[in-house]
Amino acid sequence: MITKTPPLLSKQALEKKRRLKKEGEMQDTMNDIRRFEKRVLQHTEFDDDEGFDENTQGYERKNYIN
């Protein structure tokens, strides 16, 4: 007896494939951001209690008090 096989690219399969691809791309993006942050923080003198005041021209350094 020959059984009927489901189509290989059903609507659900295509949606799952799209979702997995999107999740993979998002994970790659997050990994790229983490690598960039790590690289930048290694090469700057940026303490945890310091930040940049974005409201001033030239992005002057501003100390923040916690």
C-alpha positions, 0 to 999 in steps of 0.5 A: 500500500502506498501512503500519501506523503505531505508536501515538502514545502507546506505553508507551516514548513515555510513559516517555520523555515522563515521564523528560524532564519529570522531568529538566526539572523537576530542571534547573529546581529546580537553576537555582532553587537556584543563583539563590537561592544567588547572591542570598543570597551577594551580600547577606551578608558570608560569606567562604569560610573562615567558616561557621555552627555549626549545633550551637549555639543561634542559629546563631552564626558560627564561623570554620573553619580549613582 
